[in-house]
């Protein structure tokens, strides 16, 4: 019986150490994933700004950012506005999201939400007015 408890104790200790190491790396994961997301967003916005006829190419790059933003938002809530805006790209025209995405990734992507600035995306009304 003592051997069983000892084995369980070692496994428990190892599990606690793994959780502690994983938890301590969450901040870096959020930061690096958020920066990757903003890098893709900024590249897409740059393509869109140069030539609106490349809007599909820009949109594809911006959509690639969503998984990175989701991972970042899962461990650091300051990335949630970016994740929410990116999740709208399948139903809201890119032209209506440019302002919000620009401000959320302002500063090259190293600073979530441009230092806390979040601008609500413009969503057109369904009644044409």
C-alpha positions as CSV (number, residue, x, y, z in Angstrom):
1,X,0.0,0.0,0.0
2,X,2.9,2.4,0.8
3,X,4.4,1.8,-2.7
4,X,1.1,2.7,-4.3
5,X,0.9,6.0,-2.4
6,X,4.5,6.8,-3.2
7,X,4.0,6.2,-6.9
8,X,0.8,8.3,-6.9
9,X,2.7,11.1,-5.0
10,X,5.5,11.1,-7.7
11,X,3.0,11.2,-10.5
12,X,1.1,14.0,-8.7
13,X,4.3,16.0,-8.2
14,X,5.3,15.6,-11.9
15,X,1.7,16.7,-12.9
16,X,1.9,19.8,-10.7
17,X,5.3,20.7,-12.2
18,X,4.0,20.3,-15.8
19,X,1.0,22.5,-15.0
20,X,3.1,25.2,-13.4
21,X,5.5,25.3,-16.3
22,X,2.6,25.4,-18.8
23,X,0.8,28.1,-16.9
24,X,4.0,30.3,-16.7
25,X,4.4,30.2,-20.5
26,X,0.8,31.3,-21.1
27,X,1.7,35.0,-21.1
28,X,4.4,34.5,-23.7
29,X,2.0,32.4,-25.8
30,X,-0.7,35.1,-25.8
31,X,1.9,37.8,-26.7
32,X,3.5,35.8,-29.5
33,X,0.2,34.6,-30.9
34,X,-1.3,38.1,-30.7
35,X,1.7,39.5,-32.5
36,X,1.4,36.9,-35.2
37,X,-2.3,37.7,-35.6
38,X,-1.5,41.4,-35.9
39,X,1.3,40.8,-38.3
40,X,-1.1,39.0,-40.7
41,X,-3.8,41.7,-40.1
42,X,-1.3,44.5,-40.8
43,X,0.0,42.8,-44.0
44,X,-3.6,42.3,-45.2
45,X,-4.6,45.8,-44.5
46,X,-1.5,47.1,-46.3
47,X,-2.4,45.1,-49.4
48,X,-6.0,46.3,-49.1
49,X,-4.9,50.0,-48.8
50,X,-2.7,49.8,-51.9
51,X,-5.3,48.2,-54.1
52,X,-8.9,47.4,-53.2
53,X,-9.0,45.0,-56.2
54,X,-6.8,42.7,-54.1
55,X,-9.4,42.6,-51.4
56,X,-9.7,38.8,-51.5
57,X,-6.0,38.4,-51.0
58,X,-6.1,40.8,-48.1
59,X,-9.1,39.1,-46.6
60,X,-7.4,35.7,-46.8
61,X,-4.4,37.0,-44.9
62,X,-6.7,38.6,-42.3
63,X,-8.7,35.5,-41.9
64,X,-5.5,33.5,-41.3
65,X,-5.0,35.7,-38.2
66,X,-8.1,34.4,-36.4
67,X,-6.6,31.2,-34.9
68,X,-3.7,33.1,-33.5
69,X,-6.0,35.8,-32.1
70,X,-8.2,33.1,-30.6
71,X,-5.3,31.5,-28.8
72,X,-4.1,34.9,-27.5
73,X,-7.6,35.8,-26.4
74,X,-7.9,32.5,-24.5
75,X,-5.0,33.3,-22.3
76,X,-5.1,37.1,-22.3
77,X,-8.5,38.9,-22.5
78,X,-7.0,42.0,-23.9
79,X,-6.9,40.2,-27.3
80,X,-10.6,39.4,-27.3
81,X,-11.7,42.5,-29.3
82,X,-9.3,41.5,-32.1
83,X,-10.6,38.0,-32.1
84,X,-14.2,39.3,-32.2
85,X,-13.5,41.6,-35.1
86,X,-11.7,38.9,-37.0
87,X,-14.6,36.5,-36.5
88,X,-16.9,39.0,-38.3
89,X,-14.9,38.7,-41.6
90,X,-17.1,36.0,-43.0
91,X,-20.2,38.2,-42.8
92,X,-19.1,41.9,-42.7
93,X,-17.3,43.5,-45.7
94,X,-13.7,44.2,-45.1
95,X,-14.2,47.9,-45.9
96,X,-16.3,48.1,-42.7
97,X,-13.7,46.4,-40.5
98,X,-10.6,48.3,-41.6
99,X,-10.9,51.0,-39.0
100,X,-11.3,48.5,-36.1
101,X,-8.6,46.2,-37.3
102,X,-6.2,49.0,-37.8
103,X,-6.7,50.3,-34.3
104,X,-6.7,46.9,-32.7
105,X,-3.3,46.1,-34.2
106,X,-1.9,49.6,-34.2
107,X,1.8,49.8,-33.4
108,X,2.9,46.8,-35.5
109,X,1.1,44.2,-33.5
110,X,3.3,44.2,-30.3
111,X,0.6,46.0,-28.3
112,X,-2.8,44.4,-28.0
113,X,-5.6,46.8,-29.0
114,X,-3.3,49.7,-29.6
115,X,-2.8,50.2,-25.9
116,X,-6.4,49.4,-25.0
117,X,-8.2,51.3,-27.8
118,X,-11.1,49.4,-29.3
119,X,-13.3,50.9,-32.0
120,X,-16.6,49.2,-32.7
121,X,-16.7,47.9,-36.3
122,X,-19.2,49.5,-38.6
123,X,-22.0,47.1,-39.4
124,X,-24.3,48.1,-42.2
125,X,-28.0,48.0,-41.4
126,X,-30.2,45.6,-43.4
127,X,-32.7,48.3,-44.5
128,X,-30.3,50.0,-46.9
129,X,-30.2,53.2,-44.9
